[in-house]
């Protein structure tokens, strides 16, 4: 685990596994995504090491609340494999909740069609909902494109964007060729995010961008430009 800034730690996603972030204050903690885990076999395989680390972190940090940016297996596999062991409060968008609660395996694990168990969602959020953890106040932004219910979290005071698989560093962005993916929606979402004054970008994959002295928005604008070129015919 690595501390990004005070109150936010990062578990690096290894291989195709996603990044996991933990937002915490003295009395509250919120985990963002849960990685692949070891409970569901997929085209990604399983990440037993990741599952062990996640299990340890949940115990040591006493994690009860987990926000899922979207429902793909590399983001939700951890909670799917551990849900019988712990009593989580799962939080996600209303749209993604539908797939998780019905165990929509073709949506969650679209590569091999492995059977995924249903996951109870405690809070189903709409655009503009606020998640507060200590002095962090994250606004839920619906950013469809990678999936139709994908979310990002925006902390306007601290200029922190948690982007899931919508936008990545180095001019990259989430794929749109899986079920409910939509290139026009993704470009629209990237355009929306490019207008934010982001200083800390916490993506679903690849290392975060941390620049407290200047904006990292140019990285998002580069992703937008690349998406407009690469997805023009889709």
Backbone torsions as a table, in degrees:
resi	resn	phi	psi	omega
1	UNK	NA	144.4	-179.6
2	UNK	-132.0	133.1	176.7
3	UNK	-80.1	126.2	179.5
4	UNK	-86.8	-57.0	168.2
5	UNK	-138.7	171.4	-180.0
6	UNK	-58.1	122.9	177.9
7	UNK	98.2	-5.4	177.8
8	UNK	-133.1	122.0	176.0
9	UNK	-117.5	159.0	-171.0
10	UNK	-130.7	130.0	169.7
11	UNK	-105.7	113.0	-176.0
12	UNK	-63.6	129.2	173.4
13	UNK	-74.2	124.8	-178.1
14	UNK	-98.5	133.2	-178.9
15	UNK	64.6	-126.3	-179.9
16	UNK	-88.6	-0.4	177.4
17	UNK	-69.8	151.0	-178.7
18	UNK	-88.2	163.3	170.5
19	UNK	-69.3	148.7	173.5
20	UNK	-122.2	131.3	178.2
21	UNK	-118.8	145.3	177.3
22	UNK	-122.9	120.1	175.7
23	UNK	-99.0	128.1	-176.4
24	UNK	-146.6	148.6	170.3
25	UNK	-125.3	-170.3	-178.5
26	UNK	-61.2	-39.2	-173.1
27	UNK	-113.5	-9.7	-174.6
28	UNK	-132.1	148.3	178.2
29	UNK	-143.5	141.9	177.7
30	UNK	-137.2	122.1	175.6
31	UNK	-93.0	137.3	177.1
32	UNK	-105.7	113.9	-177.5
33	UNK	63.2	167.2	-172.5
34	UNK	-135.7	5.3	178.9
35	UNK	75.1	-178.5	-175.4
36	UNK	-71.9	-39.5	-178.5
37	UNK	70.4	-170.6	-176.4
38	UNK	-123.9	11.8	-171.7
39	UNK	-95.3	-17.6	-177.2
40	UNK	-130.0	123.1	177.7
41	UNK	-79.7	132.0	-179.0
42	UNK	-141.0	-176.1	176.1
43	UNK	-63.0	-21.6	176.1
44	UNK	-78.2	-11.0	-170.8
45	UNK	81.3	-157.0	171.7
46	UNK	-126.8	153.9	-179.1
47	UNK	-117.7	86.0	-176.8
48	UNK	-62.7	-39.4	178.7
49	UNK	-61.5	-43.9	178.1
50	UNK	-61.3	-40.6	-179.8
51	UNK	-64.5	-40.3	178.4
52	UNK	-64.9	-43.2	178.9
53	UNK	-63.1	-45.1	179.9
54	UNK	-60.0	-44.5	178.7
55	UNK	-59.1	-43.7	179.8
56	UNK	-64.5	-43.4	-179.0
57	UNK	-64.1	-43.0	-179.3
58	UNK	-60.7	-39.8	179.2
59	UNK	-69.2	-50.8	-174.8
60	UNK	-68.0	-38.6	-178.3
61	UNK	-88.3	-9.6	-177.7
62	UNK	55.8	53.4	-177.6
63	UNK	-74.9	128.5	176.2
64	UNK	-121.0	-25.2	-175.7
65	UNK	-115.2	127.1	-178.5
66	UNK	-130.7	122.4	177.3
67	UNK	-98.8	130.4	179.9
68	UNK	-109.1	120.5	-178.4
69	UNK	-67.8	-30.7	173.3
70	UNK	-166.3	-178.1	-165.0
71	UNK	-105.5	12.8	178.7
72	UNK	-68.5	152.0	-170.1
73	UNK	-59.4	-32.0	-179.1
74	UNK	-73.6	-5.1	176.5
75	UNK	-112.2	-25.7	-174.7
76	UNK	-115.7	-6.8	-177.7
77	UNK	-57.3	-36.1	-180.0
78	UNK	-59.7	-48.1	-179.4
79	UNK	-72.8	-31.1	176.5
80	UNK	-62.1	-39.0	-177.3
81	UNK	-80.3	-17.9	-176.0
82	UNK	-113.8	-0.6	-172.7
83	UNK	-64.8	-25.6	178.1
84	UNK	-79.1	-12.6	-176.6
85	UNK	-98.2	-28.7	-176.2
86	UNK	-129.7	157.4	178.6
87	UNK	-101.5	85.3	-178.5
88	UNK	-83.4	152.9	161.6
89	UNK	-100.7	108.0	-179.3
90	UNK	-91.5	131.8	-177.3
91	UNK	-125.3	131.7	176.0
92	UNK	-162.0	-175.6	179.1
93	UNK	-74.6	159.4	178.6
94	UNK	-57.4	-39.2	-176.9
95	UNK	-68.0	-47.9	-179.4
96	UNK	-66.2	-32.2	-179.9
97	UNK	-59.1	-35.4	-179.8
98	UNK	-59.5	-41.3	-178.7
99	UNK	-72.6	-38.3	-179.0
100	UNK	-70.0	-42.4	-174.8
101	UNK	-74.0	-21.8	177.4
102	UNK	-96.0	-0.5	-177.7
103	UNK	60.2	46.7	-176.3
104	UNK	-73.7	82.9	-171.3
105	UNK	-61.3	-36.7	-178.8
106	UNK	-65.8	-24.8	177.6
107	UNK	-87.6	-45.6	-175.6
108	UNK	-70.1	-44.8	-178.3
109	UNK	-127.3	80.6	-170.3
110	UNK	-80.0	3.4	-173.0
111	UNK	-94.3	-51.5	178.8
112	UNK	-110.1	-7.7	-178.7
113	UNK	68.6	30.0	178.4
114	UNK	-60.3	149.1	-178.9
115	UNK	-75.5	125.5	180.0
116	UNK	-113.0	132.4	179.8
117	UNK	-72.7	152.1	174.6
118	UNK	-60.7	151.4	179.5
119	UNK	-128.3	123.4	-179.5
120	UNK	-72.9	127.1	178.6
121	UNK	-102.1	124.7	-176.6
122	UNK	-82.4	-38.5	-178.6
123	UNK	-132.3	128.0	179.8
124	UNK	-114.0	110.6	-167.4
125	UNK	-99.9	149.4	175.2
126	UNK	-104.1	169.1	172.4
127	UNK	-51.0	132.7	175.5
128	UNK	89.4	-5.8	176.1
129	UNK	-61.7	151.4	-177.7
130	UNK	-114.1	132.0	172.9
131	UNK	-112.0	116.4	-178.1
132	UNK	-109.0	131.4	175.0
133	UNK	-135.3	105.6	-175.7
134	UNK	58.1	-126.8	-179.8
135	UNK	-93.8	11.5	171.5
136	UNK	-90.6	135.5	177.7
137	UNK	-134.4	101.9	-175.7
138	UNK	-99.0	130.6	175.2
139	UNK	-95.4	134.7	177.9
140	UNK	-79.2	122.7	175.0
141	UNK	-112.6	122.4	174.0
142	UNK	-76.6	118.8	-176.2
143	UNK	-127.8	71.5	-177.9
144	UNK	-66.8	163.5	179.1
145	UNK	142.2	-57.9	174.3
146	UNK	-69.1	-46.8	164.8
147	UNK	-136.4	165.9	-176.3
148	UNK	-75.1	-14.0	178.8
149	UNK	-114.3	14.3	-178.5
150	UNK	-59.4	142.7	-179.4
151	UNK	-125.0	153.4	165.6
152	UNK	-122.4	159.8	176.8
153	UNK	-118.8	131.8	-175.4
154	UNK	-123.3	121.9	175.5
155	UNK	-104.3	97.3	-170.4
156	UNK	-70.1	-30.6	-179.3
157	UNK	-71.8	-39.8	-178.5
158	UNK	-98.4	-2.0	176.6
159	UNK	60.7	43.6	-179.2
160	UNK	-108.8	128.5	175.8
161	UNK	-118.1	122.0	171.4
162	UNK	-100.7	113.3	-163.8
163	UNK	-107.3	-0.2	-178.0
164	UNK	54.9	-134.7	179.4
165	UNK	-104.4	24.3	177.3
166	UNK	-80.4	-49.9	179.9
167	UNK	-137.4	140.8	177.9
168	UNK	-120.4	167.1	174.8
169	UNK	-67.0	172.6	173.6
170	UNK	61.8	33.0	174.7
171	UNK	74.7	16.3	-178.2
172	UNK	-104.1	171.6	-173.8
173	UNK	-158.1	170.1	-176.5
174	UNK	-74.0	150.9	179.4
175	UNK	-71.9	157.1	-177.4
176	UNK	-126.2	12.3	-174.2
177	UNK	-95.6	5.6	177.1
178	UNK	-96.5	172.5	-175.0
179	UNK	-54.1	131.3	-177.5
180	UNK	70.0	1.4	174.1
181	UNK	-66.4	146.9	-176.6
182	UNK	-150.9	118.5	-174.7
183	UNK	-65.6	-40.7	179.2
184	UNK	-64.5	-40.4	177.6
185	UNK	-64.2	-40.7	-179.6
186	UNK	-63.8	-44.6	178.5
187	UNK	-61.0	-40.8	177.2
188	UNK	-62.5	-41.5	179.2
189	UNK	-66.7	-41.9	177.8
190	UNK	-63.3	-39.3	177.9
191	UNK	-61.7	-42.1	178.8
192	UNK	-62.7	-46.3	-177.8
193	UNK	-68.6	-29.2	-178.7
194	UNK	-68.3	-14.1	179.6
195	UNK	-90.0	-5.3	178.3
196	UNK	-86.1	148.6	176.8
197	UNK	-89.5	81.3	-174.9
198	UNK	-87.0	132.1	174.4
199	UNK	-112.4	-27.7	177.5
200	UNK	-127.0	117.4	179.2
201	UNK	-108.3	118.4	179.7
202	UNK	-112.1	95.2	-173.8
203	UNK	-89.3	167.0	178.4
204	UNK	-70.5	-26.4	178.4
205	UNK	-141.5	157.5	-176.9
206	UNK	75.1	156.9	-178.1
207	UNK	-65.0	148.2	177.0
208	UNK	-63.4	159.6	170.7
209	UNK	-106.7	122.4	-177.4
210	UNK	-124.7	112.9	-178.6
211	UNK	-144.6	88.0	-175.5
212	UNK	-72.1	-19.8	-176.1
213	UNK	-92.2	-17.0	179.8
214	UNK	-148.9	165.8	-177.5
215	UNK	-74.9	143.7	173.1
216	UNK	-101.7	10.7	-177.3
217	UNK	-59.5	-30.3	180.0
218	UNK	-58.7	-32.1	177.4
219	UNK	-64.3	-40.2	178.9
220	UNK	-69.3	-38.9	177.7
221	UNK	-63.0	-36.2	177.0
222	UNK	-64.8	-41.3	176.9
223	UNK	-61.9	-41.0	178.4
224	UNK	-61.7	-46.5	179.9
225	UNK	-60.8	-43.8	-179.5
226	UNK	-65.2	-40.2	179.9
227	UNK	-64.4	-40.1	179.3
228	UNK	-61.5	-35.9	179.8
229	UNK	-77.0	-50.3	-171.4
230	UNK	-75.1	-28.1	-175.9
231	UNK	-105.5	11.6	-175.0
232	UNK	-57.2	-32.8	-175.2
233	UNK	-100.8	11.9	-177.5
234	UNK	-110.0	NA	NA
